[in-house]
């Protein structure tokens, strides 16, 4: 059967290699020293070489002129997206830029492509980005693809919230102002705060 993955890799069903011979009077077939006419690979491998031999009634042994190397990877890559630090503000808010990173690995066929993006999945070869814009509900998505074609998806565990806006604050005094801007009675001091998110 032909590879069902990419780049010559199998990624799902077990792979069975069968030995065929057109020679007459074949008494035994041997694939990879199993004394069988077939060999099944139902495990992940970065390359298992398959060879075969046949023996005829006279005892002559013929070895296959070709060999087949089977590569099989059924496990999707590891994928994790997380900010590089805990929120530096209150109530799980960041108040300064925060770096978000994609961590990935694959012990089988190896990583072919990956991507990290805010609010959507893209294979864009980015493994880190800085969150620099004010937001109260941004999710970073990661996607990782291995050479066999297995794909993993991951995202930040919760919404990221960033508010870098410093509140504007003004002080004003209200009272009867006498000559030369001096206050002659008690007065109230009022605080006016603007731009609070």
PAZAPA-4460 file (N, C-alpha, C; in steps of 0.05 Angstrom, whole numbers, plus 32768, in hexadecimal, padded with zeros to 4 digits):
% residues 197
    n_x    n_y    n_z   ca_x   ca_y   ca_z    c_x    c_y    c_z   seq   type   mol
   8011   7FE8   8000   8000   8000   8000   8011   8019   8000     1      X     A
   8007   802E   7FF4   8016   8047   7FF2   8014   8058   800B     2      X     A
   8029   8068   8010   8028   8079   8029   800F   808A   8029     3      X     A
   8002   808C   8040   7FEB   809C   8043   7FF1   80B7   8050     4      X     A
   800B   80BC   8057   8013   80D5   8061   8022   80E5   804C     5      X     A
   8033   80F7   8055   8042   8108   8043   8060   8100   8044     6      X     A
   806E   8107   802F   808B   8103   802D   8093   80E6   8030     7      X     A
   8082   80D3   8027   8088   80B7   8028   8083   80AA   8042     8      X     A
   8075   80B7   8054   806E   80AD   806F   8053   80A0   806F     9      X     A
   804F   808B   807F   8035   8080   8086   802D   808D   80A0    10      X     A
   8014   8094   80A3   800B   80A1   80BC   7FF3   8095   80C9    11      X     A
   7FE7   8080   80BD   7FCF   8074   80CA   7FD1   8056   80CB    12      X     A
   7FC8   8049   80B6   7FC5   802B   80B7   7FE1   801D   80B9    13      X     A
   7FE0   8005   80C3   7FF8   7FF4   80C4   8000   7FEF   80A7    14      X     A
   801A   7FEB   80A3   8026   7FE7   8089   802F   7FCA   8086    15      X     A
   8025   7FBC   8072   802C   7FA0   806D   803C   7F9F   8053    16      X     A
   8054   7F93   8055   8065   7F8F   803E   8064   7F71   8037    17      X     A
   805D   7F6B   801E   805B   7F4F   8016   8071   7F47   8002    18      X     A
   8079   7F2F   8004   808E   7F24   7FF2   8081   7F14   7FDC    19      X     A
   8088   7F1B   7FC3   807D   7F0C   7FAC   8095   7F01   7F9C    20      X     A
   8090   7EE9   7F92   80A5   7EDC   7F81   8098   7ECD   7F6A    21      X     A
   80A3   7ED0   7F52   8099   7EC2   7F3B   80A9   7EA8   7F36    22      X     A
   80BC   7EA3   7F47   80CD   7E8B   7F44   80BC   7E72   7F49    23      X     A
   80C2   7E5C   7F3A   80B4   7E43   7F3F   80C0   7E34   7F57    24      X     A
   80B0   7E24   7F62   80B9   7E12   7F77   80C3   7E20   7F90    25      X     A
   80B8   7E37   7F97   80BF   7E45   7FAF   80B4   7E36   7FC7    26      X     A
   80C5   7E30   7FDA   80BC   7E21   7FF2   80B9   7E32   800A    27      X     A
   80C7   7E49   800B   80C4   7E5B   8022   80CA   7E78   801A    28      X     A
   80BD   7E89   8029   80C1   7EA6   8025   80C8   7EB2   8040    29      X     A
   80D9   7EC5   8040   80E3   7ED0   8059   80E6   7EEF   8057    30      X     A
   80D5   7EFD   8066   80D7   7F1A   8066   80E2   7F23   8081    31      X     A
   80F8   7F31   8081   8106   7F3B   8099   8109   7F25   80AE    32      X     A
   8112   7F0D   80A5   8119   7EF7   80B6   8101   7EEE   80C8    33      X     A
   80E9   7EEE   80BC   80D1   7EE6   80CB   80C6   7ECB   80C2    34      X     A
   80D2   7EC0   80AD   80C8   7EA7   80A1   80AB   7EAA   8098    35      X     A
   80A3   7EC2   8090   8089   7EC8   8086   808C   7ED7   806C    36      X     A
   8076   7ED7   805C   8077   7EE5   8042   806F   7F02   8044    37      X     A
   806A   7F0C   805D   8063   7F28   8060   806D   7F32   807B    38      X     A
   806E   7F4C   807D   8077   7F59   8096   8066   7F72   809B    39      X     A
   805B   7F73   80B3   8049   7F8A   80B9   8056   7F9D   80CC    40      X     A
   8055   7FB6   80C5   8060   7FCB   80D7   8048   7FDA   80E3    41      X     A
   8042   7FD4   80FC   802C   7FE1   810A   8037   7FF3   8121    42      X     A
   804F   7FFC   811E   805C   800D   8131   8069   8025   8122    43      X     A
   806E   803A   8131   807A   8051   8125   8098   804D   8121    44      X     A
   80A2   8055   810A   80BF   8052   8105   80C8   8068   80F2    45      X     A
   80E1   8070   80F6   80EC   8084   80E3   80F9   8077   80CB    46      X     A
   80F8   805D   80CA   8102   804E   80B3   8109   8031   80B9    47      X     A
   80F7   801F   80B2   80FD   8003   80B6   8101   7FF7   809A    48      X     A
   8119   7FEB   8096   8120   7FDF   807D   8114   7FC3   807B    49      X     A
   8107   7FBD   8065   80FB   7FA3   8061   810A   7F95   804A    50      X     A
   8113   7F7C   8050   8120   7F6C   803B   8112   7F51   803A    51      X     A
   8117   7F42   8024   810A   7F28   8021   811B   7F14   8013    52      X     A
   8115   7EFA   8019   8123   7EE4   800C   810F   7ECE   8006    53      X     A
   8115   7EBE   7FF1   8105   7EA7   7FEA   8118   7E8F   7FE7    54      X     A
   810E   7E78   7FED   811E   7E5F   7FEA   810D   7E4C   7FD9    55      X     A
   811B   7E40   7FC5   810C   7E2D   7FB4   8111   7E10   7FBD    56      X     A
   8105   7DFE   7FAE   8105   7DE2   7FB6   8122   7DD6   7FB6    57      X     A
   8133   7DE2   7FA6   814F   7DD8   7FA4   8160   7DE3   7FBB    58      X     A
   8155   7DF7   7FCA   8165   7E03   7FDF   8173   7E1D   7FD8    59      X     A
   816F   7E26   7FBF   817A   7E3F   7FB7   816B   7E56   7FC5    60      X     A
   817B   7E6A   7FCE   816F   7E81   7FDB   8173   7E9A   7FCA    61      X     A
   815D   7EA7   7FC5   815D   7EC0   7FB6   8156   7ED7   7FC8    62      X     A
   8166   7EED   7FC6   8161   7F05   7FD7   8155   7F1A   7FC5    63      X     A
   8141   7F28   7FCF   8135   7F3E   7FBF   814A   7F52   7FB7    64      X     A
   8148   7F5B   7F9E   815B   7F6F   7F94   8156   7F8A   7FA0    65      X     A
   813D   7F8E   7FA9   8137   7FA8   7FB5   812F   7FA5   7FD2    66      X     A
   8130   7FBA   7FE1   8126   7FBA   7FFC   8112   7FD2   7FFE    67      X     A
   8102   7FD1   8012   80EF   7FE7   8016   80F4   7FF2   8032    68      X     A
   80F4   800C   8034   80F6   8019   804F   80DC   8026   8055    69      X     A
   80D0   801E   806B   80B6   8029   8073   80B9   803D   808A    70      X     A
   80AD   8054   8086   80AD   8069   809B   8090   806D   80A4    71      X     A
   808B   806B   80BE   8070   806D   80C8   806F   807F   80E1    72      X     A
   805D   8093   80E1   805A   80A5   80F7   803D   80AB   80FB    73      X     A
   8031   80A0   8110   8014   80A4   8115   800E   80B8   812B    74      X     A
   8023   80C4   8137   801F   80D6   814D   8022   80F3   8145    75      X     A
   800F   8103   814B   8010   8120   8144   8025   812D   8156    76      X     A
   8031   8143   814D   8045   8151   815D   803A   815C   8177    77      X     A
   804C   8161   818A   8045   816F   81A2   8042   818D   819C    78      X     A
   802F   819A   81A9   8029   81B6   81A2   801F   81C4   81BB    79      X     A
   802A   81DB   81C2   8022   81EA   81DA   8026   8208   81D5    80      X     A
   8012   8218   81DC   8014   8235   81DA   8010   8241   81F5    81      X     A
   8023   8253   81FD   8021   8260   8217   802F   827B   8218    82      X     A
   8026   828E   8229   8035   82A6   822D   804E   82A0   823D    83      X     A
   8062   82B2   823B   807B   82AC   8248   807B   82B4   8266    84      X     A
   8066   82C0   826F   8065   82C8   828B   8048   82CB   8294    85      X     A
   8044   82CD   82AE   8029   82D2   82B9   8022   82EF   82B6    86      X     A
   8008   82F5   82B7   7FFF   8311   82B4   800C   8323   82C9    87      X     A
   8014   833B   82C0   8021   834E   82D3   800E   8363   82DD    88      X     A
   7FF4   8361   82D6   7FE0   8373   82E0   7FCD   8364   82F3    89      X     A
   7FB7   8370   82F9   7FA3   8364   830B   7F8E   8354   82FB    90      X     A
   7F81   8341   8308   7F6A   8333   82FC   7F71   8325   82E1    91      X     A
   7F89   831A   82E0   7F93   830B   82C8   7F97   831D   82B0    92      X     A
   7F9C   8337   82B4   7FA2   8349   829E   7FC1   834D   829D    93      X     A
   7FCA   834F   8284   7FE5   8359   827F   7FE4   8377   827C    94      X     A
   7FF8   8385   8285   7FF9   83A2   8281   8012   83AA   8271    95      X     A
   8020   8397   8268   8037   839B   8256   8038   8385   8241    96      X     A
   8046   8389   822B   8048   8375   8216   8050   835A   8221    97      X     A
   8045   8345   8215   804C   832A   821E   8053   8319   8206    98      X     A
   8067   8308   8209   806F   82F6   81F3   8060   82DC   81F6    99      X     A
   8055   82D3   81DF   8047   82B9   81DE   8057   82A7   81CC   100      X     A
   805B   828E   81D5   806D   827B   81C6   805F   8261   81C0   101      X     A
   8067   8255   81AA   805D   823B   81A2   8074   8227   81A7   102      X     A
   806F   8213   81B7   8083   81FD   81BC   8079   81E4   81AD   103      X     A
   808B   81D7   819F   8083   81BF   8190   809A   81AB   818E   104      X     A
   8093   8192   818A   80A7   817D   8186   809A   8166   8178   105      X     A
   80AA   8155   816C   80A0   813D   815F   80B7   8128   815E   106      X     A
   80B2   8111   816B   80C7   80FD   816C   80C6   80E9   8155   107      X     A
   80B2   80EC   8144   80B0   80DA   812D   80BC   80E5   8114   108      X     A
   80AC   80EF   8102   80B6   80F8   80E8   80C2   8114   80E9   109      X     A
   80BF   8122   80FF   80CB   813D   8101   80B8   8153   80F8   110      X     A
   80BD   816B   8100   80AC   8182   80FA   80B0   818C   80DD   111      X     A
   809A   818F   80CF   809B   819A   80B4   8094   81B8   80B4   112      X     A
   807F   81C0   80C3   8077   81DC   80C3   8068   81E2   80DD   113      X     A
   8065   81FC   80E3   8058   8204   80FC   804F   8221   80F9   114      X     A
   803F   822A   810B   8036   8245   810B   8028   824D   8125   115      X     A
   802A   8267   812A   801D   8273   8142   8010   828D   8139   116      X     A
   7FF7   8291   8141   7FE9   82A9   8139   7FD3   82AF   814D   117      X     A
   7FCD   82C9   814F   7FB7   82D2   8160   7F9D   82CE   8151   118      X     A
   7F8A   82C0   815E   7F6E   82BD   8155   7F6A   82AC   813C   119      X     A
   7F7F   829F   8132   7F7B   828D   811B   7F93   827A   8119   120      X     A
   7F8F   8264   810A   7FA4   8251   8106   7FB1   8256   80EB   121      X     A
   7FCC   8258   80EA   7FDB   825B   80D1   7FF6   824E   80D4   122      X     A
   7FFE   8240   80BF   8019   8236   80BD   802A   824D   80B2   123      X     A
   8036   825C   80C5   8044   8275   80BD   8061   8275   80C6   124      X     A
   806C   825F   80CF   8088   825C   80D8   808E   826F   80EF   125      X     A
   807A   8277   80FF   807F   8288   8116   807B   8277   812F   126      X     A
   808F   8278   8141   808C   8269   815A   8089   827B   8172   127      X     A
   808A   8295   816E   8085   82A8   8184   807B   82C3   8178   128      X     A
   806B   82D0   8188   8060   82EB   8181   805D   82FB   819A   129      X     A
   805F   8315   8198   805A   8326   81AF   803D   8331   81AD   130      X     A
   802E   832E   81C3   8014   833B   81C5   8019   8358   81CD   131      X     A
   8012   836A   81BC   8018   8387   81C1   7FFF   8398   81C0   132      X     A
   7FE8   838D   81B8   7FD0   839E   81B5   7FBD   8398   81CC   133      X     A
   7FAE   83AD   81D3   7F9B   83AA   81E9   7F85   8397   81E1   134      X     A
   7F7E   8384   81F2   7F6A   8370   81EC   7F60   8364   8206   135      X     A
   7F47   835A   8205   7F3E   834B   821D   7F35   832F   8216   136      X     A
   7F3B   8326   81FD   7F33   830A   81F6   7F42   82FF   81DE   137      X     A
   7F5D   8301   81DF   7F6C   82F6   81C9   7F77   82DA   81D0   138      X     A
   7F73   82C8   81BD   7F7E   82AD   81BF   7F93   82A9   81AA   139      X     A
   7FAA   829D   81B2   7FBF   8296   819E   7FBC   8279   8197   140      X     A
   7FBD   8273   817D   7FBA   8258   8173   7FD4   824E   8167   141      X     A
   7FDB   8235   816C   7FF2   8229   8160   7FEA   8211   814F   142      X     A
   7FF9   820C   813B   7FF4   81F5   812A   8010   81EA   8122   143      X     A
   8013   81CF   8123   802C   81C2   811E   8027   81AA   810C   144      X     A
   8037   81A7   80F7   8034   8191   80E4   804F   8182   80E2   145      X     A
   804E   8167   80E4   8066   8158   80E1   806A   814F   80C4   146      X     A
   8081   8143   80BE   8087   813B   80A3   8075   8125   8098   147      X     A
   8068   8116   80A9   8055   8101   80A0   803A   810D   809A   148      X     A
   8035   8126   80A2   801B   8133   809D   8009   8134   80B5   149      X     A
   8012   812A   80CC   8002   812C   80E4   8002   8149   80EE   150      X     A
   7FEB   8152   80F7   7FE8   816E   80FF   7FDD   8170   811B   151      X     A
   7FE9   8182   812B   7FE0   8188   8146   7FD7   81A5   8148   152      X     A
   7FC2   81AA   8158   7FB7   81C4   815D   7FB9   81CA   817B   153      X     A
   7FC0   81E3   8182   7FC0   81EA   819E   7FBA   8208   81A0   154      X     A
   7FB4   8211   81B9   7FAE   822D   81BD   7FB4   8235   81DA   155      X     A
   7FB4   824F   81DF   7FB8   8258   81FB   7FA1   824D   820C   156      X     A
   7FA7   8248   8225   7F94   823C   8237   7F7C   824E   823D   157      X     A
   7F80   8268   823B   7F6A   827B   8240   7F6F   8294   822F   158      X     A
   7F5B   82A6   822E   7F5E   82BF   8220   7F75   82CF   822D   159      X     A
   7F84   82DC   821C   7F98   82EF   8225   7F8C   830B   8226   160      X     A
   7F92   831A   823B   7F86   8334   823F   7F9D   8348   8244   161      X     A
   7F9F   835C   8233   7FB4   8371   8235   7FA8   838C   8235   162      X     A
   7FAF   839D   8248   7FA7   83B9   8248   7FBF   83CA   8251   163      X     A
   7FCB   83D7   823D   7FE3   83E8   8243   7FDB   8405   8246   164      X     A
   7FC2   840C   8246   7FB9   8427   8248   7FBC   8431   8265   165      X     A
   7FCB   8446   8269   7FCD   8451   8284   7FB6   8464   8289   166      X     A
   7FA7   8461   829E   7F90   8473   82A3   7F99   8490   82A5   167      X     A
   7F89   84A2   8298   7F8E   84BF   829B   7F81   84C8   82B5   168      X     A
   7F8F   84D8   82C4   7F84   84E2   82DD   7F8A   8500   82E0   169      X     A
   7F76   850F   82E8   7F79   852C   82EC   7F6E   8533   8307   170      X     A
   7F7B   8547   8313   7F71   8551   832D   7F66   856D   8328   171      X     A
   7F4F   8573   8335   7F44   858E   8333   7F39   8596   834F   172      X     A
   7F3B   85AF   8355   7F32   85B9   836F   7F1A   85CB   836A   173      X     A
   7F05   85C9   837B   7EEE   85DA   8378   7EEA   85E9   8393   174      X     A
   7EE9   8604   8391   7EE4   8615   83A8   7EE5   8632   839E   175      X     A
   7EDF   8643   83AF   7EE2   8660   83A9   7F00   8666   83A8   176      X     A
   7F09   866F   8392   7F25   8676   8390   7F28   8694   8395   177      X     A
   7F39   869B   83A7   7F3D   86B8   83AD   7F52   86C3   839B   178      X     A
   7F5B   86DA   83A1   7F6F   86E7   8390   7F89   86D7   838F   179      X     A
   7F96   86D8   8379   7FAF   86CB   8374   7FAE   86AC   8376   180      X     A
   7F96   86A0   8371   7F92   8683   8370   7F96   8676   838B   181      X     A
   7F93   8685   83A1   7F95   8679   83BB   7F79   8672   83C5   182      X     A
   7F76   865B   83D2   7F5D   8652   83DE   7F5B   865D   83FA   183      X     A
   7F44   8668   8400   7F42   8672   841C   7F30   8661   842D   184      X     A
   7F21   864D   8421   7F10   863B   8430   7F18   861E   842A   185      X     A
   7F0B   860C   8439   7F0E   85EF   8433   7F03   85EA   8417   186      X     A
   7F0E   85D6   8409   7F05   85D0   83EE   7F06   85B1   83EA   187      X     A
   7EF8   85A8   83D5   7EF7   858C   83CE   7F0B   8587   83B7   188      X     A
   7F19   8571   83B9   7F2B   8569   83A4   7F1E   8552   8395   189      X     A
   7F1A   8555   837B   7F0C   8540   836B   7F20   8533   8358   190      X     A
   7F1F   8519   8357   7F30   850A   8344   7F1F   8502   832C   191      X     A
   7F29   8507   8315   7F1B   84FF   82FC   7F2D   84EB   82EE   192      X     A
   7F22   84D3   82E9   7F31   84BE   82DC   7F24   84B8   82C1   193      X     A
   7F34   84B8   82AC   7F2B   84B2   8291   7F39   849A   8286   194      X     A
   7F2D   848F   8271   7F3A   8479   8262   7F3F   8460   8272   195      X     A
   7F2E   8459   8285   7F31   8440   8293   7F23   842A   8282   196      X     A
   7F32   8415   827D   7F26   83FE   826E   7F1B   83EA   8281   197      X     A
***
